[in-house]
Amino acid sequence: MKAQRDASLRTAVALTNEASKQLGCGAEPLKAPARALPEEPKPVSLSAAAGTACGWLAGAKLPKGTNWTVGIAANDAAPLSRCELHRYGDDDVAMFFNASYGDWSEVPFKDAADERASSSTDGSVTLPLLTAEWGRAKARCDAEAANFEAGSRNEVPGIKGPQLRALLTAFAQDQVKRHGCTDLALPGRELPVPKR
């Protein structure tokens, strides 16, 4: 079984590198580790996340009274990065922070914005946006689009529009620095959620 996971990992890395090349993500090719990692990494404490691609959370202003842990699905060479915030002992994701690099990322982020914010005919769904529970920032990396997303699946006490914007800003600034991006555009005022 372990040999199968190792072979699957090498195949996945090769496919990811080829997809990244075809999509023009601008990312350096991934190198396959010698052996496969556990299927899903366990969340670590905020202090243990320091020095990782999600280390910015260790210094973030998070709601007090909760013992937060960080799920790390990110590295600086991948065209996708994800940091998750969990309550200690809870497998559910309280908040997520996603980064996608490459012009291909415009479509899924436009669709996500369309779902989450009241859109208008002015094309605002392609711009940085902020609702009470979701936000999007943008930048340019290697002459291509970079999209950054922050949100929660369930309402997190102490995190609403302004606090979410601050966390999205910290995440996007960290990613821009790590990837050498330019033209960071952050969301402005909070938009209403569309009526369903």
C-alpha positions as CSV (number, residue, x, y, z in Angstrom):
1,M,0.0,0.0,0.0
2,K,2.8,2.4,0.9
3,A,4.5,1.7,-2.5
4,Q,1.2,2.6,-4.3
5,R,1.0,5.9,-2.4
6,D,4.6,6.7,-3.3
7,A,4.0,5.9,-7.0
8,S,0.7,7.9,-6.9
9,L,2.5,10.9,-5.5
10,R,5.2,10.8,-8.2
11,T,2.4,10.6,-10.8
12,A,0.5,13.4,-9.3
13,V,3.6,15.6,-9.1
14,A,4.4,14.9,-12.8
15,L,0.8,15.7,-13.8
16,T,0.7,18.9,-11.7
17,N,4.0,20.1,-13.2
18,E,2.6,19.5,-16.7
19,A,-0.7,21.2,-15.9
20,S,1.1,24.1,-14.5
21,K,3.3,24.4,-17.6
22,Q,0.2,24.1,-19.9
23,L,-1.8,26.7,-17.9
24,G,1.1,29.1,-17.7
25,C,1.0,29.3,-13.9
26,G,4.5,30.6,-13.7
27,A,5.3,28.3,-10.7
28,E,8.6,26.5,-10.4
29,P,8.2,22.7,-11.0
30,L,7.5,20.7,-7.9
31,K,9.9,18.0,-6.7
32,A,8.4,14.8,-5.5
33,P,9.5,13.9,-2.0
34,A,11.1,10.5,-1.5
35,R,8.0,9.1,0.2
36,A,4.3,10.0,0.4
37,L,3.1,12.1,3.2
38,P,0.1,11.0,5.4
39,E,-3.2,11.4,3.5
40,E,-4.2,14.5,5.4
41,P,-1.7,16.5,7.5
42,K,-3.0,17.2,11.0
43,P,-3.5,20.8,12.0
44,V,-0.7,22.3,14.1
45,S,-0.7,25.0,16.8
46,L,-0.4,28.6,15.7
47,S,3.2,28.7,17.1
48,A,4.1,25.6,15.1
49,A,2.8,27.2,11.9
50,A,5.4,30.0,12.2
51,G,8.0,29.6,9.5
52,T,5.6,27.8,7.2
53,A,3.6,29.1,4.2
54,C,0.8,29.6,6.7
55,G,3.0,31.2,9.3
56,W,1.4,34.6,8.9
57,L,-1.5,33.3,11.0
58,A,0.8,33.0,14.0
59,G,0.9,36.9,14.1
60,A,-2.7,37.5,13.0
61,K,-5.3,39.2,15.2
62,L,-7.7,36.3,15.7
63,P,-10.6,36.2,18.1
64,K,-9.6,35.5,21.7
65,G,-10.9,32.7,23.8
66,T,-10.4,30.0,21.1
67,N,-7.4,27.7,20.9
68,W,-6.7,27.9,17.1
69,T,-4.9,25.3,15.0
70,V,-3.7,25.7,11.4
71,G,-4.1,23.2,8.6
72,I,-1.3,23.8,6.1
73,A,-1.9,22.8,2.4
74,A,0.6,25.2,0.9
75,N,4.1,25.6,-0.4
76,D,5.7,28.4,-2.3
77,A,6.2,26.4,-5.6
78,A,2.5,25.3,-6.0
79,P,0.0,27.2,-8.2
80,L,-2.5,26.7,-5.4
81,S,-2.1,27.3,-1.7
82,R,-4.5,26.9,1.2
83,C,-4.3,27.7,4.9
84,E,-7.1,26.5,7.2
85,L,-8.0,27.7,10.7
86,H,-9.5,25.1,13.0
87,R,-10.8,25.3,16.6
88,Y,-8.6,22.9,18.6
89,G,-9.9,19.3,18.4
90,D,-12.4,20.2,15.7
91,D,-11.9,18.8,12.2
92,D,-14.3,21.3,10.7
93,V,-12.6,24.3,8.9
94,A,-13.6,27.5,10.7
95,M,-11.9,29.8,8.2
96,F,-10.0,29.2,4.9
97,F,-7.4,31.3,3.0
98,N,-6.8,30.3,-0.7
99,A,-4.3,31.5,-3.2
100,S,-4.4,30.7,-6.9
101,Y,-1.7,31.7,-9.4
102,G,-2.3,31.9,-13.1
103,D,-4.8,33.5,-15.5
104,W,-6.8,30.3,-15.3
105,S,-7.8,31.3,-11.7
106,E,-10.0,34.2,-12.9
107,V,-13.0,32.0,-13.8
108,P,-13.4,30.1,-10.6
109,F,-12.9,33.3,-8.6
110,K,-15.5,35.2,-10.7
111,D,-17.9,32.4,-10.2
112,A,-17.3,32.4,-6.4
113,A,-17.8,36.2,-6.3
114,D,-21.0,35.9,-8.4
115,E,-22.4,33.4,-5.8
116,R,-21.4,35.4,-2.7
117,A,-21.9,39.1,-3.6
118,S,-24.6,41.1,-5.1
119,S,-23.3,41.7,-8.6
120,S,-24.1,44.4,-11.0
121,T,-23.6,45.0,-14.7
122,D,-20.4,47.0,-14.0
123,G,-18.3,43.8,-13.9
124,S,-17.6,44.1,-10.2
125,V,-17.4,40.4,-9.7
126,T,-14.0,40.5,-11.4
127,L,-12.7,43.1,-8.8
128,P,-11.6,42.6,-5.2
129,L,-14.8,42.1,-3.1
130,L,-15.8,41.8,0.5
131,T,-18.9,40.4,2.1
132,A,-19.5,39.7,5.8
133,E,-18.1,36.2,5.5
134,W,-16.0,36.1,2.2
135,G,-13.4,38.3,0.6
136,R,-11.2,38.4,-2.5
137,A,-8.0,40.2,-3.3
138,K,-6.0,40.2,-6.5
139,A,-2.4,40.8,-7.7
140,R,-0.1,40.1,-10.7
141,C,2.5,37.4,-10.4
142,D,4.9,36.7,-13.4
143,A,2.6,38.8,-15.6
144,E,-0.4,36.6,-14.7
145,A,-3.4,36.9,-12.4
146,A,-3.2,35.9,-8.8
147,N,-6.3,35.6,-6.7
148,F,-6.6,35.4,-2.9
149,E,-9.7,34.4,-1.0
150,A,-10.6,34.3,2.7
151,G,-13.9,33.1,4.2
152,S,-15.7,30.9,6.6
153,R,-18.1,28.1,6.1
154,N,-19.9,28.8,9.4
155,E,-20.1,32.1,11.1
156,V,-17.0,32.7,13.3
157,P,-17.7,35.0,16.3
158,G,-15.5,38.0,16.1
159,I,-14.9,37.8,12.4
160,K,-17.1,39.9,10.1
161,G,-16.4,42.2,7.2
162,P,-13.7,44.5,8.7
163,Q,-11.9,41.7,10.6
164,L,-12.1,39.4,7.6
165,R,-10.7,42.2,5.5
166,A,-7.7,42.5,7.9
167,L,-7.1,38.8,7.7
168,L,-7.4,38.7,3.9
169,T,-5.0,41.6,3.7
170,A,-2.4,39.9,5.9
171,F,-2.7,36.7,3.9
172,A,-2.5,38.4,0.5
173,Q,0.4,40.6,1.6
174,D,2.3,37.5,2.8
175,Q,1.6,35.6,-0.5
176,V,2.6,38.7,-2.6
177,K,5.9,38.9,-0.7
178,R,6.6,35.1,-1.0
179,H,5.8,35.0,-4.8
180,G,7.3,38.4,-5.8
181,C,3.9,39.7,-7.0
182,T,2.9,43.3,-7.8
183,D,-0.2,45.4,-8.0
184,L,-2.0,44.0,-4.9
185,A,-5.6,45.2,-5.0
186,L,-7.6,44.8,-1.8
187,P,-11.4,45.0,-1.3
188,G,-13.0,48.2,-0.1
189,R,-16.3,48.4,1.6
190,E,-18.4,45.4,2.4
191,L,-21.1,44.4,-0.1
192,P,-24.5,42.9,0.6
193,V,-25.0,39.2,0.2
194,P,-27.4,38.4,-2.6
195,K,-30.9,37.4,-1.8
196,R,-31.7,33.8,-2.7
